[in-house]
Amino acid sequence: MDDSYEKQADRVIRTLKHDSWHGFVDWVINSAKGTEELYRGQRQDWDLLPRIVRTARQRGISDVHSTARDHLEAFRYAIRGRGGIEEFAHQDEDGLWALGQHFGLDTVLLDWTLSPFVALYFALEEADQEPLDRPRCVYQLFHVGAVKNMSVHTDKFKKLVSDLSEAISPIVMDDIRNLQRVLRVVQPLAHANPRLVAQRAVSLTWNLGHTLEQVIKENWKSNDLVMIKHLIPSDDRIKCLHCLDLMNINAGTLFPDIQGAVKYCNFKLANDV
C-alpha cells in the first residue's frame, strides 16, 4: 500500500495505490463499513462522467441537457412494439434511463455497486490495452446511503435521518444535505432488468456539466473522507478473476442472459488450464 496515503493534501478524495489485487481485498475486509458505501470498477482512472456526457464532448455538443432529453424521447419511441420491453415506454425518466443503460444506451446515469468484489471484477474484466503499466481503478464512495435516505420521505427514513444527525457532526450533516441537493441515487424497481439485481447495482446522476469529483469538492466543506480511488496493478488479473469465479462473481452471474453465458464460456475456454 502507498504510504503517502495519510499525507495527501486532499482529505476528501484520496488515492490509494495497492501492490496487488490482494491488497485491495485486504483493505475491503479490514475497512469496509457496509451499505453506506458504493463501489465502481474501471479499466483506467477516467473522470467519473455518464457516457452521454463523454459522447457529447467528443462531438463538441455544449447543451448536454437538451441532447439527453431528446435522446431519451427518441429511445422511448424506438422501443415501441418490441416484445418484452414496450410496456416500459410509459415509465418515468429514471426507469427508462435504467432500462436503456441495461442494453447499452448512452445515458445520464453512472453505474455503481454495493459490492466491492463486483467492482473489482469490472475493473479487471477486460484484457490489458496499451500502455500495459496503467493500473486498474476501483472507486469507493462514502455517505451515499445517507444521501439516499434523506431523499425518501417516509416515517422510517425520517427517523433514520434523525438518528444519523445525532451520530454525525453538524458540519458533516450539512455536507450530506448539500450532496443530497445535487446528487441523485437511482434504483428503479423494473423487473425486466435482472442485471441490476445480479450486480447489486445503484446508479448516480447529477449536473451533467461536471465530473462527480467536481460535484463532491464543490459541495463538501468538511475534511471528512468522501471517496477513495484504489489503484490496482493488473498483474495476476486472470488469477483474480478465477478467485472471483469461485465466489460466483463472473460474467455468467453478473449478466444473467445469453450474452453473459457467452462471455463466461469464452473466458473459461481462453483461460482455464
C-alpha positions in Angstrom: 0.0 0.0 0.0 1.2 3.5 -0.8 2.5 5.0 2.5 1.8 8.6 1.2 -2.0 8.0 1.7 -2.2 9.7 5.0 0.0 12.6 3.8 -2.2 13.6 0.9 -3.4 17.3 0.9 -6.8 16.4 -0.4 -8.6 14.9 2.6 -11.9 14.5 0.8 -10.9 12.5 -2.2 -7.8 10.3 -1.8 -5.8 7.9 -3.9 -4.6 4.6 -2.5 -2.1 2.5 -4.5 -2.1 -1.2 -3.9 0.8 -3.6 -4.6 -1.6 -6.2 -6.0 -5.3 -7.0 -6.0 -4.7 -8.9 -2.8 -4.0 -5.5 -1.1 -7.4 -4.2 -2.2 -9.2 -7.4 -0.9 -7.4 -6.9 2.5 -8.4 -3.3 2.5 -12.1 -4.2 2.0 -12.0 -7.0 4.6 -10.5 -4.7 7.2 -12.1 -1.3 6.4 -15.4 -1.7 4.6 -18.4 -0.5 6.7 -21.3 -1.8 4.7 -24.3 -0.3 2.9 -23.2 3.3 3.3 -20.6 2.7 0.6 -20.7 2.3 -3.1 -18.0 1.0 -5.5 -17.2 1.4 -9.2 -14.6 -0.6 -11.1 -12.9 0.9 -14.2 -10.1 -0.3 -16.5 -8.5 3.1 -16.0 -9.0 6.1 -13.7 -11.1 8.1 -16.2 -13.1 11.0 -14.9 -16.4 10.0 -13.4 -18.8 11.0 -16.1 -22.0 9.4 -17.5 -21.5 8.0 -21.0 -23.8 10.5 -22.7 -21.6 13.4 -21.5 -18.5 11.7 -23.0 -20.3 11.3 -26.3 -21.5 14.9 -26.3 -18.0 16.2 -25.6 -16.5 14.1 -28.3 -19.0 15.6 -30.8 -18.5 19.1 -29.5 -22.0 19.4 -28.1 -22.3 22.0 -25.4 -26.0 21.7 -24.4 -25.9 18.2 -22.9 -29.2 18.5 -21.1 -31.2 19.2 -24.3 -29.3 16.4 -26.0 -30.1 14.0 -23.2 -33.8 14.9 -23.2 -34.1 14.4 -27.0 -32.1 11.1 -26.7 -34.4 9.7 -24.0 -37.5 10.7 -26.0 -36.1 9.0 -29.1 -35.4 5.9 -27.1 -39.0 5.9 -25.7 -40.4 5.9 -29.2 -37.9 3.4 -30.6 -38.8 0.6 -28.2 -42.5 0.7 -29.1 -43.6 -2.7 -30.4 -40.6 -4.5 -29.2 -41.6 -7.7 -27.4 -41.0 -7.7 -23.7 -39.9 -4.1 -23.2 -42.5 -1.9 -25.0 -44.5 -1.7 -21.8 -41.6 0.3 -20.3 -42.1 3.1 -22.9 -44.5 4.6 -20.3 -42.1 4.5 -17.4 -40.8 7.6 -15.6 -37.4 9.0 -16.8 -35.3 7.2 -14.2 -36.8 3.8 -15.1 -36.4 4.4 -18.8 -32.8 5.6 -18.4 -32.1 2.5 -16.3 -33.6 0.2 -18.9 -31.5 1.8 -21.7 -28.4 1.5 -19.5 -29.1 -2.2 -19.3 -29.0 -2.5 -23.0 -26.0 -0.2 -23.7 -27.8 3.1 -24.3 -25.7 6.2 -23.6 -27.4 7.6 -20.5 -27.2 10.3 -17.8 -26.5 7.5 -15.2 -23.2 6.3 -13.8 -23.4 2.7 -12.6 -22.1 1.7 -9.1 -22.4 -1.4 -7.0 -22.9 -2.2 -3.3 -20.3 -5.0 -3.7 -16.5 -4.2 -3.7 -15.9 -7.6 -5.3 -18.3 -6.9 -8.2 -16.5 -3.6 -8.7 -13.1 -5.5 -8.7 -14.5 -7.8 -11.4 -15.4 -4.9 -13.7 -12.0 -3.3 -13.1 -10.2 -6.4 -14.2 -12.7 -7.9 -16.7 -11.1 -6.6 -19.9 -7.6 -7.6 -21.1 -4.8 -5.0 -21.0 -4.5 -2.5 -23.7 -1.5 -0.2 -24.2 0.1 1.2 -22.1 0.3 -2.0 -20.1 1.6 -0.3 -16.9 -1.6 1.7 -16.2 -3.3 0.4 -13.1 -6.9 -0.6 -12.9 -9.2 1.5 -10.7 -11.9 0.9 -8.1 -13.7 3.9 -6.7 -15.1 3.7 -3.1 -17.7 6.3 -2.3 -18.9 7.0 1.2 -22.0 8.7 2.7 -24.2 7.9 -0.3 -26.5 5.7 1.8 -27.2 8.8 3.9 -27.8 10.9 0.8 -30.3 8.4 -0.5 -32.1 8.1 2.8 -32.5 11.8 3.1 -34.3 11.7 -0.3 -37.0 9.3 0.9 -39.9 10.9 2.8 -41.2 8.1 4.9 -41.5 8.0 8.7 -39.0 5.2 8.8 -36.3 7.1 6.9 -37.1 10.4 8.8 -36.3 8.6 12.0 -33.1 7.1 10.4 -32.0 10.7 9.4 -32.8 11.9 12.9 -30.7 9.2 14.4 -28.0 9.9 11.9 -28.0 13.6 12.8 -27.2 12.6 16.4 -24.3 10.3 15.4 -22.6 12.6 12.9 -21.1 16.1 13.4 -23.3 19.0 12.3 -20.8 20.1 9.6 -20.8 16.6 8.0 -24.6 16.5 8.1 -24.6 19.9 6.3 -22.3 18.4 3.7 -24.6 15.4 3.3 -27.5 17.7 2.8 -25.6 19.7 0.2 -24.8 16.5 -1.7 -28.4 15.4 -1.5 -29.4 18.6 -3.4 -27.2 17.9 -6.3 -26.7 14.1 -6.4 -29.5 11.6 -7.0 -29.4 7.9 -6.2 -31.4 5.9 -8.8 -32.6 2.4 -8.0 -35.6 1.6 -10.2 -37.8 -1.4 -9.5 -38.3 -2.5 -13.1 -38.5 -6.3 -13.2 -37.2 -6.5 -16.7 -33.6 -5.7 -15.6 -32.1 -8.8 -13.9 -28.6 -7.3 -14.2 -29.5 -4.7 -11.6 -30.2 -7.3 -9.1 -27.3 -9.6 -10.0 -24.7 -6.8 -9.9 -26.3 -5.1 -6.8 -26.4 -2.1 -8.9 -27.0 1.5 -7.9 -26.9 4.5 -10.3 -26.0 8.1 -9.7 -26.9 11.2 -11.7 -26.0 14.8 -11.2 -25.4 18.1 -13.0 -24.1 16.9 -16.4 -21.7 19.8 -16.8 -19.4 18.5 -14.0 -17.5 15.4 -13.1 -18.5 13.6 -9.9 -15.2 14.6 -8.4 -16.0 18.3 -9.1 -19.5 17.9 -7.6 -18.1 16.4 -4.4 -15.4 19.1 -4.0 -17.9 22.0 -4.6 -20.5 20.7 -2.1 -18.4 19.1 0.6 -16.8 21.6 3.0 -15.6 19.4 5.9 -12.4 17.3 5.9 -14.3 14.0 6.2 -13.3 11.4 3.6 -15.9 11.0 0.8 -14.1 9.0 -1.9 -11.1 6.7 -2.3 -9.6 5.9 -5.7 -8.0 2.5 -5.4 -5.3 1.9 -8.0 -4.7 -1.8 -8.6 -2.0 -3.4 -10.8 -3.3 -5.7 -13.4 -0.7 -8.3 -12.6 -2.3 -11.7 -11.9 -5.5 -10.4 -13.5 -6.6 -13.9 -14.6 -5.9 -15.4 -11.2 -8.0 -12.7 -9.6 -10.9 -13.4 -12.0 -10.6 -17.1 -11.2 -10.8 -16.3 -7.5 -13.9 -14.1 -8.1 -15.4 -17.0 -10.1 -15.0 -19.2 -7.0 -17.1 -16.6 -5.2 -19.7 -16.9 -8.0 -18.8 -13.5 -9.4 -18.3 -13.9 -13.1 -19.9 -12.9 -16.5 -22.4 -15.6 -16.2 -23.9 -14.5 -12.9 -23.5 -10.7 -13.4 -25.1 -10.8 -16.8 -27.9 -13.4 -16.3 -28.8 -13.7 -20.0 -27.4 -15.3 -23.2 -24.7 -12.6 -23.6 -23.4 -13.3 -20.1 -23.4 -17.0 -20.8 -21.3 -16.5 -24.0 -18.9 -14.2 -22.2 -18.4 -16.7 -19.4 -17.9 -19.7 -21.7 -15.4 -17.7 -23.8 -13.5 -16.7 -20.7 -13.3 -20.3 -19.5 -12.2 -21.5 -22.9 -9.4 -18.9 -23.2 -8.1 -19.1 -19.6 -8.8 -22.4 -17.9 -5.8 -24.7 -17.7 
